[in-house]
Amino acid sequence: MQSQEKESLDIYIRQISKIPLISVQDEIDLAKRISKGDEKAREIMITANLRLVVKIAQEYSNIGLALLDLINEGNIGLMKAVERFDPSKGGKLSTYASWWIKQSIKRALANQSKTIRLPVHMVDRVTQMRRISSELAEKLGRDATDEELASEMNLPVARVTHLKSVSKKPASLDSPIGEEDGSTLGEIVADEKATDPLESLQSKSVVGDVNRVLNELDPREADIIRLRFGLEGRDPLTLEEVGEKIGVTRERVRQLQEQALRQLRKNMAKMERQRTAEEIKEEARIKERAKFLQGILEEAHANQ
């Protein structure tokens, strides 16, 4: 971590450490006020849990985004959790919010600017690998080898090596895919100027939406998209691997993929037009309340 970033982070942590924590009863009372539109209650609930975001963000550091950026993304997830938290269903806000914070951070890592998006499950794998690597290092008194990591994770050694390379830096659009001659990651993007439909799907964060849009495709095209982009918890496959699975040539897979991506964009545009007025208002409210959190970060930079 660069000294400038570390100083900003230290200032931010000092600022949020001064914010008093709240009790479970406080959460219940604040949630009732929030449900009635009380903005002050919402701000109290959010700021009291900013330390939780920092703790979770640290688990995903050094994968591709600066820790401050991860914290900022996690704060967005926290705000969504506060919006939806219902204490009558049982459980504490911290437990409920942790899921939203992690999802927000993982999607930010999976959608790094100017790079091909990593599947969210790949981010999970990298995080798991780093945790196990740390545990083995403590147990063995040295860094674990790729072979030892592979054995612990039940993965091929080559897969662990790949996860290590992914965790060091974002994948470039010019990086080769597997062992395919002349093929690059950029080849899976049909139009770099257009919004990738899969990015829009991921931002929905709802499996039902994903299936709904994919089910509107030709079944074979839908399968190709699932296989190529590693949806539904699968590992992404190369053009050649997909071709072997469905019994067509690599070039035919490429053609069907481009055709499917064009249709996906149309389907996503249709879905966006069907969003309810309430969903649009909710997004606007979240963006508005993000301003005061961004202000904390900006103040941290200004006070260096």
C-alpha positions, -999 to +999 in steps of 0.1 A: +000+000+000+014+034-010+021+059+019-005+084+006-032+057+005-022+044+039-024+079+054-059+084+039-070+051+052-056+059+087-075+092+087-107+075+076-104+048+103-097+074+130-128+093+119-152+063+119-138+049+151-152+080+169-187+071+158-205+053+187-218+018+182-254+009+186-272-018+205-296-044+191-325-024+206-311+007+189-312-011+156-348-020+161-358+015+170-338+030+142-353+005+117-388+016+127-379+052+121-362+044+088-394+027+076-412+060+081-386+079+061-365+093+089-332+103+071-314+110+104-321+075+116-308+061+084-276+081+087-270+069+122-276+032+113-251+035+084-223+054+101-225+031+131-216+001+109-188+016+088-162-003+108-179-035+097-172-025+060-135-019+067-132-053+084-148-071+054-130-051+028-096-061+043-104-097+034-105-087-003-075-064-005-046-069-030-068-087-055-072-058-079-086-027-062-071-004-035-085-009+000-101+025+000-120+017-032-131-016-017-143+002+014-163+027-007-179-002-027-187-019+006-203+012+019-227+011-010-236-025+000-241-014+036-266+013+025-286-012+005-287-035+036-299-006+058-326+000+032-339-035+034-332-045+070-363-058+088-355-066+125-389-084+128-375-113+108-348-118+135-311-114+134-287-084+137-280-059+110-243-068+110-252-104+100-276-092+073-254-064+061-223-086+057-239-104+027-247-071+009-212-057+017-195-087+003-216-088-028-209-052-035-172-056-031-171-088-052-189-072-080-166-043-080-136-067-082-153-086-109-159-055-130-126-037-128-123-008-152-106-013-186-103-051-180-124-081-187-148-088-159-139-117-137-168-140-128-178-133-092-172-170-083-136-165-094-132-137-068-146-162-042-120-187-052-092-162-050-103-152-015-106-188-004-071-195-018-056-166+001-073-176+034-061-213+031-026-201+020-024-180+052-036-209+074-010-232+058+018-207+062+010-204+099+008-241+103+040-249+083+061-219+093+067-211+056+048-202+025+028-231+011+037-245-023+012-246-052+011-284-047+002-281-010-024-254-018-039-276-046-042-306-022-059-285+005-083-269-020-090-301-039-080-284-072-054-292-099-021-275-094-025-256-127-058-242-114-041-229-082-013-213-103-040-196-124-057-183-093-024-168-081-019-150-113-055-136-112-050-124-077-019-104-086-033-083-114-064-078-134-067-098-166-060-077-197-083-078-227-051-089-247-044-118-225-047-152-242-075-176-233-062-210-223-041-226-250-061-214-280-038-200-307-044-164-314-075-161-292-076-134-265-100-124-237-111-094-257-126-117-283-155-126-260-166-090-260-189-083-290-189-045-288-165-027-264-185+005-266-217-011-256-228-021-221-219-058-216-252-076-209-235-098-184-223-068-164-260-057-162-270-092-152-245-093-124-255-059-111-291-073-107-277-097-081-308-119-085-306-154-100-342-151-112-334-122-134-304-140-149-325-171-158-354-150-170-332-132-196-312-163-206-344-184-210-355-160-238-325-171-259-323-202-280-315-231-256-282-238-273-272-202-273-281-199-236-259-229-228-230-213-247-233-181-226-234-200-194-204-221-203-183-193-218-188-168-189-188-192-160-224-185-149-242-206-122-209-213-103-191-229-133-156-222-145-154-203-178-146-225-208-127-217-239-143-217-274-127-251-281-140-266-248-175-254-254-174-267-290-164-302-277-193-301-253-220-293-278-205-309-308-196-279-331-165-262-342-147-234-323-156-209-350-193-219-348-193-214-311-179-179-317-207-171-341-234-184-318-219-165-289-219-132-308-255-138-319-265-146-283-248-115-269-267-093-294-300-108-283-290-105-246-285-067-251-320-064-265-335-085-237-317-065-211-329-032-226-364-046-225-360-056-188-347-021-179-377-005-195-399-027-174-384-016-141-410-002-117-411+034-106-403+023-071-371+006-081-359+038-099-368+059-069-349+035-046-318+038-068-320+075-067-323+075-028-292+053-025-271+075-048-282+106-028-272+091+005-239+079-009-228+115-010-222+119+027-201+087+027-181+100-002-176+132+017-159+113+045-134+099+020-128+132+004-122+148+038-097+121+045-077+130+014-079+167+021-066+163+056-034+145+046 
